[in-house]
Amino acid sequence: MTAHGIVIAGAGQAGFQTAASLRGGGYTGPITLLGDEPGLPYQRPPLSKAYLEHGADDRLVLRKPHFFAKHGIGIEADCRIDAIDRSRQAVMLADGRRITYDHLVLALGARNRGLSIAGTDLGRVIELRTLAHARHIREQLAAAHRVVIIGGGFIGLEFATAAHKRGCATTIVEAGDRLMARAVCDTISAHYLAAHRQAGVDVRLGAKVSHIIGNAEGRAAGVALADGQTLDADLVLIATGVVPNSELAAAAGLSADNGILVDEILLTGDPAVSAVGDCAAFVHRASGKRIRLESVQNAADQAKYVAARILGSAQPYDTVAWFWSDQYGGKLQIAGLTAGADEQVAHRSINGKGLIVDCFCGSTYLGTESVDAPAEHIAARKLLGLQPPVDKRTITEFEHDLRALAGSFLKNERA
Ligand SMILES: Cc1cc2nc3c(=O)[nH]c(=O)nc-3n(C[C@H](O)[C@H](O)[C@H](O)COP(=O)(O)OP(=O)(O)OC[C@H]3O[C@@H](n4cnc5c(N)ncnc54)[C@H](O)[C@@H]3O)c2cc1C
């Protein structure tokens, strides 16, 4: 692989990591990192957490400008890719340029799903995905008194924490019957429901939004619910999940279905095109299910994997998924993919402070969700990485002491 080198489409977490890992791994050809946002690649997780409180844009960037120059990574911001011409191995840019590649890595991320109800175009109706959104939200929050959040997932709950801490009367409207239902078990949902309510956040479950009410100035003044109730608001966040940016790939004839379809080595149907991060739908090795994950771990690990694969590694992609969230109720950490559990065993951490839920499907250990139990989270990740996998019987024998169990495996490995 020489002349044209690697083109990376999307300069977010996965795109940046692909470029950095290629160079770190010894790739000597040209690397071109193309992203349509302004500025350098940055981390998104703080946008719904510390950034809302403190700002500090400079802490968000993944690397300072000299990193890219020093490592010979050609990076272009404000650069939108309009099409992929697979027959000529080139991407077509919105400004008319054409950049050829030997290998193309699609790291296009996802965008907010939005809501098809009246009023979403009013002023003071906000969304959160990008740094530009977060800057706008900080300005709006400074003047807000009553905030309504539509969607009780991670972003909605983290934003609720920040808004409430800033003194705003805060309401979360969630259509489902529990919080974060897509990602956590009911014990953890219940823990966070109690924590948000205890802090003074008004959480409405099973509540459907009818429309957003506007005032004479064209700004949001409230949210109307399907049952006829109205909630006053001078700021409304829509946080109803994301959709993967897979249209470019689909238009180029690559398969896409809730994400760009990739095989066990993260290649699309075209051997010259890989896909990584939020936009990629891959087959999870442990469960055999095709999934798409929206997490820093997934973006970074898939990027590292694809870089290593381009450099010659032949292993299939197989990593332990993990995630975190900061909100009222403590630090939530998830190890493994716990959706589909038919048994949950809740217990306290050894120091008594943390809540831990081990999740199983039959005899298979799926993973552990925990609150303020970082040592148990790390132990769970170690256990999930074992081959053959640790099963329910073994965990039960150790009375769910994941640290002791992980320690015993490590001791055996060393012996
Ligand atoms: C507010 C917020 C909080 C989060 N908190 C957490 C957390 O606590 N823990 C966690 O694990 N994860 C968290 N996440 C998720 C995590 O940030 C994402 O999973 C991760 O950023 C995915 O990386 P990515 O590179 O796949 O996509 P992105 O970071 O979205 O990057 C994709 C990039 O491609 C660009 N792009 C798209 N189309 C084009 C095009 N046609 N041409 C050029 N560029 C294009 C996009 O604009 C974007 O810059 C959070 C996300 C958000 C938004």
The ligand as a MOL file (V3000), in Angstrom:
LIG
                    3D

  0  0  0     0  0            999 V3000
M  V30 BEGIN CTAB
M  V30 COUNTS 53 58 0 0 0
M  V30 BEGIN ATOM
M  V30 1 C -22.8110 14.4110 24.6700 0
M  V30 2 C -22.2390 13.0380 24.5540 0
M  V30 3 C -21.8090 12.3640 25.6840 0
M  V30 4 C -21.2560 11.0980 25.5680 0
M  V30 5 N -20.8330 10.4580 26.7000 0
M  V30 6 C -20.2500 9.2500 26.5960 0
M  V30 7 C -19.7380 8.5830 27.7470 0
M  V30 8 O -19.8570 9.0600 28.8650 0
M  V30 9 N -19.1160 7.3960 27.5800 0
M  V30 10 C -18.9600 6.8210 26.3440 0
M  V30 11 O -18.3610 5.7430 26.2340 0
M  V30 12 N -19.4640 7.4200 25.2370 0
M  V30 13 C -20.0910 8.6080 25.3380 0
M  V30 14 N -20.5870 9.2220 24.2280 0
M  V30 15 C -20.5220 8.5110 22.9340 0
M  V30 16 C -19.1730 8.6990 22.2630 0
M  V30 17 O -18.7540 10.0270 22.3240 0
M  V30 18 C -19.2840 8.2190 20.8210 0
M  V30 19 O -19.6190 6.8480 20.8550 0
M  V30 20 C -18.0090 8.4440 20.0430 0
M  V30 21 O -17.7440 9.8070 19.9130 0
M  V30 22 C -18.1240 7.7970 18.6720 0
M  V30 23 O -16.9960 8.1310 17.9170 0
M  V30 24 P -17.0720 8.0940 16.3240 0
M  V30 25 O -15.7480 8.5710 15.8470 0
M  V30 26 O -17.6050 6.8190 15.8760 0
M  V30 27 O -18.1740 9.1860 15.9520 0
M  V30 28 P -18.1090 10.7760 16.1380 0
M  V30 29 O -17.3290 11.1330 17.3620 0
M  V30 30 O -19.5130 11.2410 16.0290 0
M  V30 31 O -17.2930 11.2700 14.8780 0
M  V30 32 C -17.7870 11.1910 13.5590 0
M  V30 33 C -17.3440 12.4270 12.8180 0
M  V30 34 O -17.6080 12.2640 11.4260 0
M  V30 35 C -18.1190 13.4760 10.9230 0
M  V30 36 N -18.8230 13.2410 9.6530 0
M  V30 37 C -20.0310 12.6680 9.4710 0
M  V30 38 N -20.3530 12.6760 8.1420 0
M  V30 39 C -19.3250 13.2610 7.4860 0
M  V30 40 C -19.0610 13.5580 6.1100 0
M  V30 41 N -19.9300 13.2390 5.1500 0
M  V30 42 N -17.8840 14.1780 5.7920 0
M  V30 43 C -16.9770 14.4760 6.7670 0
M  V30 44 N -17.1790 14.2280 8.0730 0
M  V30 45 C -18.3370 13.6180 8.4350 0
M  V30 46 C -19.0230 13.9350 12.0540 0
M  V30 47 O -19.3870 15.2930 11.9390 0
M  V30 48 C -18.1200 13.6670 13.2530 0
M  V30 49 O -17.2500 14.7270 13.4820 0
M  V30 50 C -21.1510 10.4870 24.2930 0
M  V30 51 C -21.6190 11.1540 23.1530 0
M  V30 52 C -22.1650 12.4160 23.2760 0
M  V30 53 C -22.6670 13.1340 22.0520 0
M  V30 END ATOM
M  V30 BEGIN BOND
M  V30 1 1 1 2
M  V30 2 1 2 3
M  V30 3 2 2 52
M  V30 4 2 3 4
M  V30 5 1 4 5
M  V30 6 1 4 50
M  V30 7 2 5 6
M  V30 8 1 6 7
M  V30 9 1 6 13
M  V30 10 2 7 8
M  V30 11 1 7 9
M  V30 12 1 9 10
M  V30 13 2 10 11
M  V30 14 1 10 12
M  V30 15 2 12 13
M  V30 16 1 13 14
M  V30 17 1 14 15
M  V30 18 1 14 50
M  V30 19 1 15 16
M  V30 20 1 16 17
M  V30 21 1 16 18
M  V30 22 1 18 19
M  V30 23 1 18 20
M  V30 24 1 20 21
M  V30 25 1 20 22
M  V30 26 1 22 23
M  V30 27 1 23 24
M  V30 28 2 24 25
M  V30 29 1 24 26
M  V30 30 1 24 27
M  V30 31 1 27 28
M  V30 32 2 28 29
M  V30 33 1 28 30
M  V30 34 1 28 31
M  V30 35 1 31 32
M  V30 36 1 32 33
M  V30 37 1 33 34
M  V30 38 1 33 48
M  V30 39 1 34 35
M  V30 40 1 35 36
M  V30 41 1 35 46
M  V30 42 1 36 37
M  V30 43 1 36 45
M  V30 44 2 37 38
M  V30 45 1 38 39
M  V30 46 1 39 40
M  V30 47 2 39 45
M  V30 48 1 40 41
M  V30 49 2 40 42
M  V30 50 1 42 43
M  V30 51 2 43 44
M  V30 52 1 44 45
M  V30 53 1 46 47
M  V30 54 1 46 48
M  V30 55 1 48 49
M  V30 56 2 50 51
M  V30 57 1 51 52
M  V30 58 1 52 53
M  V30 END BOND
M  V30 END CTAB
M  END
